[in-house]
């Protein structure tokens, strides 16, 4: 995995977390059950954790010093 791949996956995971957080918010203010709201919130947190992990991986990978052609 390259640094760029790790950063790309971090962005993807962060977007998933944001989408699920929105669903949790909608469920909390709508007619959804409390359990469903909690499931969305938990899934959002899991994606957030994944994003943070990929950011950590990217931070440890060397930056490619070669200029892009």
Gaussian input, Z-matrix of N, CA and C with variables (Angstrom, degrees):
# hf/3-21g

backbone

0 1
 N
 C     1     B1
 C     2     B2     1     A1
 N     3     B3     2     A2     1     D1
 C     4     B4     3     A3     2     D2
 C     5     B5     4     A4     3     D3
 N     6     B6     5     A5     4     D4
 C     7     B7     6     A6     5     D5
 C     8     B8     7     A7     6     D6
 N     9     B9     8     A8     7     D7
 C    10    B10     9     A9     8     D8
 C    11    B11    10    A10     9     D9
 N    12    B12    11    A11    10    D10
 C    13    B13    12    A12    11    D11
 C    14    B14    13    A13    12    D12
 N    15    B15    14    A14    13    D13
 C    16    B16    15    A15    14    D14
 C    17    B17    16    A16    15    D15
 N    18    B18    17    A17    16    D16
 C    19    B19    18    A18    17    D17
 C    20    B20    19    A19    18    D18
 N    21    B21    20    A20    19    D19
 C    22    B22    21    A21    20    D20
 C    23    B23    22    A22    21    D21
 N    24    B24    23    A23    22    D22
 C    25    B25    24    A24    23    D23
 C    26    B26    25    A25    24    D24
 N    27    B27    26    A26    25    D25
 C    28    B28    27    A27    26    D26
 C    29    B29    28    A28    27    D27
 N    30    B30    29    A29    28    D28
 C    31    B31    30    A30    29    D29
 C    32    B32    31    A31    30    D30
 N    33    B33    32    A32    31    D31
 C    34    B34    33    A33    32    D32
 C    35    B35    34    A34    33    D33
 N    36    B36    35    A35    34    D34
 C    37    B37    36    A36    35    D35
 C    38    B38    37    A37    36    D36
 N    39    B39    38    A38    37    D37
 C    40    B40    39    A39    38    D38
 C    41    B41    40    A40    39    D39
 N    42    B42    41    A41    40    D40
 C    43    B43    42    A42    41    D41
 C    44    B44    43    A43    42    D42
 N    45    B45    44    A44    43    D43
 C    46    B46    45    A45    44    D44
 C    47    B47    46    A46    45    D45
 N    48    B48    47    A47    46    D46
 C    49    B49    48    A48    47    D47
 C    50    B50    49    A49    48    D48
 N    51    B51    50    A50    49    D49
 C    52    B52    51    A51    50    D50
 C    53    B53    52    A52    51    D51
 N    54    B54    53    A53    52    D52
 C    55    B55    54    A54    53    D53
 C    56    B56    55    A55    54    D54
 N    57    B57    56    A56    55    D55
 C    58    B58    57    A57    56    D56
 C    59    B59    58    A58    57    D57
 N    60    B60    59    A59    58    D58
 C    61    B61    60    A60    59    D59
 C    62    B62    61    A61    60    D60
 N    63    B63    62    A62    61    D61
 C    64    B64    63    A63    62    D62
 C    65    B65    64    A64    63    D63
 N    66    B66    65    A65    64    D64
 C    67    B67    66    A66    65    D65
 C    68    B68    67    A67    66    D66
 N    69    B69    68    A68    67    D67
 C    70    B70    69    A69    68    D68
 C    71    B71    70    A70    69    D69
 N    72    B72    71    A71    70    D70
 C    73    B73    72    A72    71    D71
 C    74    B74    73    A73    72    D72
 N    75    B75    74    A74    73    D73
 C    76    B76    75    A75    74    D74
 C    77    B77    76    A76    75    D75
 N    78    B78    77    A77    76    D76
 C    79    B79    78    A78    77    D77
 C    80    B80    79    A79    78    D78
 N    81    B81    80    A80    79    D79
 C    82    B82    81    A81    80    D80
 C    83    B83    82    A82    81    D81
 N    84    B84    83    A83    82    D82
 C    85    B85    84    A84    83    D83
 C    86    B86    85    A85    84    D84
 N    87    B87    86    A86    85    D85
 C    88    B88    87    A87    86    D86
 C    89    B89    88    A88    87    D87
 N    90    B90    89    A89    88    D88
 C    91    B91    90    A90    89    D89
 C    92    B92    91    A91    90    D90
 N    93    B93    92    A92    91    D91
 C    94    B94    93    A93    92    D92
 C    95    B95    94    A94    93    D93
 N    96    B96    95    A95    94    D94
 C    97    B97    96    A96    95    D95
 C    98    B98    97    A97    96    D96
 N    99    B99    98    A98    97    D97
 C   100   B100    99    A99    98    D98
 C   101   B101   100   A100    99    D99
 N   102   B102   101   A101   100   D100
 C   103   B103   102   A102   101   D101
 C   104   B104   103   A103   102   D102
 N   105   B105   104   A104   103   D103
 C   106   B106   105   A105   104   D104
 C   107   B107   106   A106   105   D105
 N   108   B108   107   A107   106   D106
 C   109   B109   108   A108   107   D107
 C   110   B110   109   A109   108   D108
 N   111   B111   110   A110   109   D109
 C   112   B112   111   A111   110   D110
 C   113   B113   112   A112   111   D111
 N   114   B114   113   A113   112   D112
 C   115   B115   114   A114   113   D113
 C   116   B116   115   A115   114   D114
 N   117   B117   116   A116   115   D115
 C   118   B118   117   A117   116   D116
 C   119   B119   118   A118   117   D117
 N   120   B120   119   A119   118   D118
 C   121   B121   120   A120   119   D119
 C   122   B122   121   A121   120   D120
 N   123   B123   122   A122   121   D121
 C   124   B124   123   A123   122   D122
 C   125   B125   124   A124   123   D123
 N   126   B126   125   A125   124   D124
 C   127   B127   126   A126   125   D125
 C   128   B128   127   A127   126   D126
 N   129   B129   128   A128   127   D127
 C   130   B130   129   A129   128   D128
 C   131   B131   130   A130   129   D129
 N   132   B132   131   A131   130   D130
 C   133   B133   132   A132   131   D131
 C   134   B134   133   A133   132   D132
 N   135   B135   134   A134   133   D133
 C   136   B136   135   A135   134   D134
 C   137   B137   136   A136   135   D135
 N   138   B138   137   A137   136   D136
 C   139   B139   138   A138   137   D137
 C   140   B140   139   A139   138   D138
 N   141   B141   140   A140   139   D139
 C   142   B142   141   A141   140   D140
 C   143   B143   142   A142   141   D141
 N   144   B144   143   A143   142   D142
 C   145   B145   144   A144   143   D143
 C   146   B146   145   A145   144   D144
 N   147   B147   146   A146   145   D145
 C   148   B148   147   A147   146   D146
 C   149   B149   148   A148   147   D147
 N   150   B150   149   A149   148   D148
 C   151   B151   150   A150   149   D149
 C   152   B152   151   A151   150   D150
 N   153   B153   152   A152   151   D151
 C   154   B154   153   A153   152   D152
 C   155   B155   154   A154   153   D153
 N   156   B156   155   A155   154   D154
 C   157   B157   156   A156   155   D155
 C   158   B158   157   A157   156   D156
 N   159   B159   158   A158   157   D157
 C   160   B160   159   A159   158   D158
 C   161   B161   160   A160   159   D159
 N   162   B162   161   A161   160   D160
 C   163   B163   162   A162   161   D161
 C   164   B164   163   A163   162   D162
 N   165   B165   164   A164   163   D163
 C   166   B166   165   A165   164   D164
 C   167   B167   166   A166   165   D165
 N   168   B168   167   A167   166   D166
 C   169   B169   168   A168   167   D167
 C   170   B170   169   A169   168   D168
 N   171   B171   170   A170   169   D169
 C   172   B172   171   A171   170   D170
 C   173   B173   172   A172   171   D171
 N   174   B174   173   A173   172   D172
 C   175   B175   174   A174   173   D173
 C   176   B176   175   A175   174   D174
 N   177   B177   176   A176   175   D175
 C   178   B178   177   A177   176   D176
 C   179   B179   178   A178   177   D177
 N   180   B180   179   A179   178   D178
 C   181   B181   180   A180   179   D179
 C   182   B182   181   A181   180   D180
 N   183   B183   182   A182   181   D181
 C   184   B184   183   A183   182   D182
 C   185   B185   184   A184   183   D183
 N   186   B186   185   A185   184   D184
 C   187   B187   186   A186   185   D185
 C   188   B188   187   A187   186   D186
 N   189   B189   188   A188   187   D187
 C   190   B190   189   A189   188   D188
 C   191   B191   190   A190   189   D189
 N   192   B192   191   A191   190   D190
 C   193   B193   192   A192   191   D191
 C   194   B194   193   A193   192   D192
 N   195   B195   194   A194   193   D193
 C   196   B196   195   A195   194   D194
 C   197   B197   196   A196   195   D195
 N   198   B198   197   A197   196   D196
 C   199   B199   198   A198   197   D197
 C   200   B200   199   A199   198   D198
 N   201   B201   200   A200   199   D199
 C   202   B202   201   A201   200   D200
 C   203   B203   202   A202   201   D201
 N   204   B204   203   A203   202   D202
 C   205   B205   204   A204   203   D203
 C   206   B206   205   A205   204   D204

   B1=1.4504
   B2=1.5243
   B3=1.3098
   B4=1.4541
   B5=1.5243
   B6=1.3139
   B7=1.4672
   B8=1.5229
   B9=1.3267
   B10=1.4572
   B11=1.5252
   B12=1.3335
   B13=1.4590
   B14=1.5280
   B15=1.3285
   B16=1.4649
   B17=1.5282
   B18=1.3291
   B19=1.4696
   B20=1.5238
   B21=1.3158
   B22=1.4594
   B23=1.5272
   B24=1.3119
   B25=1.4631
   B26=1.5195
   B27=1.3255
   B28=1.4668
   B29=1.5211
   B30=1.3149
   B31=1.4659
   B32=1.5205
   B33=1.3327
   B34=1.4650
   B35=1.5299
   B36=1.3211
   B37=1.4633
   B38=1.5251
   B39=1.3227
   B40=1.4619
   B41=1.5280
   B42=1.3281
   B43=1.4675
   B44=1.5249
   B45=1.3250
   B46=1.4701
   B47=1.5337
   B48=1.3348
   B49=1.4696
   B50=1.5156
   B51=1.3186
   B52=1.4620
   B53=1.5284
   B54=1.3236
   B55=1.4641
   B56=1.5292
   B57=1.3201
   B58=1.4595
   B59=1.5239
   B60=1.3179
   B61=1.4658
   B62=1.5236
   B63=1.3283
   B64=1.4608
   B65=1.5178
   B66=1.3411
   B67=1.4638
   B68=1.5263
   B69=1.3203
   B70=1.4720
   B71=1.5254
   B72=1.3115
   B73=1.4635
   B74=1.5259
   B75=1.3329
   B76=1.4702
   B77=1.5276
   B78=1.3256
   B79=1.4641
   B80=1.5252
   B81=1.3109
   B82=1.4661
   B83=1.5238
   B84=1.3306
   B85=1.4618
   B86=1.5233
   B87=1.3240
   B88=1.4571
   B89=1.5119
   B90=1.2969
   B91=1.4606
   B92=1.5171
   B93=1.3006
   B94=1.4648
   B95=1.5292
   B96=1.2995
   B97=1.4628
   B98=1.5277
   B99=1.2960
   B100=1.4610
   B101=1.5216
   B102=1.3269
   B103=1.4685
   B104=1.5252
   B105=1.3254
   B106=1.4678
   B107=1.5311
   B108=1.3157
   B109=1.4636
   B110=1.5236
   B111=1.3191
   B112=1.4614
   B113=1.5222
   B114=1.3312
   B115=1.4666
   B116=1.5259
   B117=1.3215
   B118=1.4680
   B119=1.5257
   B120=1.3154
   B121=1.4635
   B122=1.5291
   B123=1.3180
   B124=1.4626
   B125=1.5185
   B126=1.3236
   B127=1.4655
   B128=1.5204
   B129=1.3180
   B130=1.4607
   B131=1.5258
   B132=1.3252
   B133=1.4647
   B134=1.5303
   B135=1.3249
   B136=1.4657
   B137=1.5299
   B138=1.3227
   B139=1.4592
   B140=1.5283
   B141=1.3206
   B142=1.4581
   B143=1.5288
   B144=1.3244
   B145=1.4675
   B146=1.5266
   B147=1.3473
   B148=1.4618
   B149=1.5232
   B150=1.3227
   B151=1.4674
   B152=1.5251
   B153=1.3169
   B154=1.4682
   B155=1.5235
   B156=1.3177
   B157=1.4643
   B158=1.5255
   B159=1.3280
   B160=1.4659
   B161=1.5308
   B162=1.3151
   B163=1.4683
   B164=1.5288
   B165=1.3222
   B166=1.4610
   B167=1.5159
   B168=1.3202
   B169=1.4622
   B170=1.5194
   B171=1.3258
   B172=1.4671
   B173=1.5197
   B174=1.3168
   B175=1.4678
   B176=1.5245
   B177=1.3198
   B178=1.4561
   B179=1.5248
   B180=1.3096
   B181=1.4601
   B182=1.5237
   B183=1.2962
   B184=1.4627
   B185=1.5208
   B186=1.3128
   B187=1.4411
   B188=1.5171
   B189=1.3169
   B190=1.4642
   B191=1.5264
   B192=1.3198
   B193=1.4607
   B194=1.5189
   B195=1.3217
   B196=1.4613
   B197=1.5279
   B198=1.3200
   B199=1.4723
   B200=1.5192
   B201=1.3336
   B202=1.4487
   B203=1.4988
   B204=1.3185
   B205=1.4669
   B206=1.5027
   A1=108.12
   A2=114.68
   A3=119.68
   A4=109.67
   A5=114.43
   A6=120.23
   A7=110.62
   A8=116.24
   A9=120.66
   A10=111.48
   A11=117.30
   A12=120.61
   A13=111.03
   A14=115.93
   A15=119.65
   A16=110.99
   A17=116.05
   A18=119.24
   A19=111.36
   A20=116.91
   A21=120.60
   A22=110.64
   A23=116.73
   A24=119.93
   A25=111.44
   A26=116.99
   A27=120.24
   A28=110.49
   A29=117.04
   A30=120.97
   A31=110.34
   A32=116.88
   A33=120.47
   A34=111.15
   A35=116.47
   A36=120.83
   A37=111.06
   A38=116.85
   A39=120.53
   A40=110.89
   A41=116.89
   A42=120.41
   A43=111.16
   A44=117.06
   A45=120.53
   A46=110.06
   A47=116.22
   A48=120.40
   A49=110.63
   A50=116.92
   A51=121.40
   A52=111.00
   A53=116.69
   A54=120.46
   A55=111.10
   A56=116.48
   A57=119.86
   A58=111.80
   A59=117.11
   A60=119.82
   A61=110.20
   A62=116.24
   A63=120.07
   A64=111.76
   A65=116.04
   A66=119.51
   A67=110.80
   A68=116.62
   A69=119.73
   A70=110.48
   A71=116.24
   A72=120.54
   A73=110.41
   A74=115.53
   A75=118.99
   A76=111.31
   A77=115.65
   A78=119.80
   A79=110.79
   A80=116.83
   A81=120.55
   A82=111.52
   A83=116.53
   A84=120.14
   A85=112.83
   A86=116.50
   A87=120.38
   A88=111.63
   A89=114.64
   A90=120.63
   A91=112.35
   A92=116.90
   A93=120.76
   A94=109.92
   A95=115.68
   A96=119.63
   A97=110.49
   A98=115.05
   A99=120.83
   A100=110.32
   A101=116.27
   A102=120.07
   A103=110.71
   A104=117.70
   A105=120.82
   A106=110.31
   A107=116.67
   A108=120.29
   A109=110.28
   A110=116.64
   A111=121.17
   A112=111.47
   A113=117.31
   A114=120.51
   A115=110.89
   A116=116.98
   A117=119.84
   A118=110.89
   A119=116.75
   A120=120.79
   A121=111.21
   A122=116.70
   A123=120.58
   A124=111.14
   A125=116.55
   A126=119.79
   A127=110.74
   A128=116.73
   A129=120.55
   A130=110.88
   A131=115.75
   A132=120.16
   A133=111.04
   A134=117.09
   A135=120.55
   A136=110.75
   A137=117.17
   A138=119.94
   A139=110.80
   A140=117.04
   A141=120.49
   A142=110.82
   A143=115.93
   A144=120.24
   A145=111.27
   A146=116.30
   A147=120.38
   A148=110.47
   A149=116.63
   A150=120.34
   A151=110.57
   A152=116.30
   A153=119.87
   A154=111.50
   A155=116.95
   A156=120.56
   A157=110.20
   A158=116.92
   A159=119.54
   A160=111.46
   A161=117.08
   A162=119.54
   A163=109.77
   A164=116.74
   A165=120.57
   A166=111.90
   A167=116.82
   A168=120.64
   A169=109.95
   A170=116.92
   A171=120.89
   A172=111.43
   A173=116.48
   A174=120.25
   A175=111.74
   A176=116.81
   A177=120.89
   A178=113.44
   A179=117.17
   A180=120.39
   A181=109.96
   A182=114.76
   A183=120.10
   A184=110.40
   A185=114.67
   A186=120.36
   A187=107.24
   A188=116.45
   A189=120.74
   A190=108.12
   A191=115.61
   A192=120.69
   A193=112.63
   A194=118.02
   A195=121.38
   A196=110.03
   A197=116.71
   A198=117.74
   A199=110.15
   A200=115.82
   A201=119.37
   A202=110.46
   A203=116.30
   A204=120.84
   A205=111.25
   D1=134.02
   D2=176.47
   D3=-92.58
   D4=168.30
   D5=177.89
   D6=-60.31
   D7=-42.21
   D8=-179.25
   D9=-64.31
   D10=-38.79
   D11=177.33
   D12=-64.58
   D13=-42.50
   D14=179.10
   D15=-63.02
   D16=-41.50
   D17=178.54
   D18=-66.86
   D19=-37.70
   D20=177.68
   D21=-63.76
   D22=-43.32
   D23=178.34
   D24=-66.99
   D25=-33.51
   D26=176.52
   D27=-63.70
   D28=-42.63
   D29=178.32
   D30=-64.28
   D31=-44.26
   D32=178.42
   D33=-59.77
   D34=-44.57
   D35=-179.88
   D36=-65.55
   D37=-39.65
   D38=178.11
   D39=-63.95
   D40=-38.22
   D41=177.64
   D42=-65.68
   D43=-39.87
   D44=176.22
   D45=-62.71
   D46=-43.49
   D47=179.20
   D48=-60.25
   D49=-42.99
   D50=-179.59
   D51=-64.04
   D52=-43.28
   D53=180.00
   D54=-63.08
   D55=-43.14
   D56=-179.69
   D57=-70.49
   D58=-33.39
   D59=175.51
   D60=-63.66
   D61=-37.80
   D62=176.19
   D63=-63.80
   D64=-40.75
   D65=177.35
   D66=-65.29
   D67=-37.70
   D68=177.78
   D69=-64.04
   D70=-41.60
   D71=178.94
   D72=-63.80
   D73=-46.26
   D74=179.11
   D75=-61.70
   D76=-41.50
   D77=179.94
   D78=-65.69
   D79=-37.05
   D80=-178.99
   D81=-66.15
   D82=-35.32
   D83=-178.50
   D84=-95.11
   D85=-5.90
   D86=-179.18
   D87=-102.16
   D88=-152.82
   D89=-177.88
   D90=-99.17
   D91=13.58
   D92=179.13
   D93=-69.83
   D94=156.25
   D95=178.24
   D96=-73.00
   D97=158.06
   D98=177.06
   D99=-60.92
   D100=-37.12
   D101=-179.89
   D102=-63.15
   D103=-41.86
   D104=179.63
   D105=-65.38
   D106=-40.89
   D107=177.11
   D108=-59.38
   D109=-44.63
   D110=179.37
   D111=-64.13
   D112=-37.37
   D113=178.46
   D114=-64.30
   D115=-44.87
   D116=177.46
   D117=-61.53
   D118=-43.68
   D119=-179.36
   D120=-64.17
   D121=-41.00
   D122=179.25
   D123=-66.72
   D124=-41.83
   D125=177.96
   D126=-64.49
   D127=-38.95
   D128=177.46
   D129=-61.24
   D130=-42.77
   D131=179.21
   D132=-63.88
   D133=-38.66
   D134=179.00
   D135=-63.34
   D136=-43.04
   D137=177.58
   D138=-66.74
   D139=-35.81
   D140=176.49
   D141=-62.88
   D142=-42.72
   D143=176.84
   D144=-61.75
   D145=-39.84
   D146=178.31
   D147=-63.39
   D148=-42.02
   D149=178.45
   D150=-60.58
   D151=-44.01
   D152=179.27
   D153=-64.38
   D154=-36.56
   D155=178.37
   D156=-64.97
   D157=-44.51
   D158=178.85
   D159=-65.07
   D160=-34.68
   D161=175.85
   D162=-63.75
   D163=-41.23
   D164=177.12
   D165=-62.83
   D166=-41.62
   D167=177.32
   D168=-62.31
   D169=-46.32
   D170=-179.98
   D171=-60.15
   D172=-37.35
   D173=-179.47
   D174=-65.08
   D175=-28.89
   D176=-179.06
   D177=-86.52
   D178=-18.23
   D179=-179.04
   D180=-83.28
   D181=144.28
   D182=-178.96
   D183=-69.54
   D184=144.77
   D185=174.48
   D186=-79.91
   D187=133.50
   D188=179.17
   D189=-67.64
   D190=120.46
   D191=-176.97
   D192=-82.65
   D193=-11.54
   D194=-178.07
   D195=-76.22
   D196=133.79
   D197=175.24
   D198=-70.39
   D199=145.45
   D200=179.64
   D201=-76.28
   D202=139.66
   D203=-178.41
   D204=-84.94

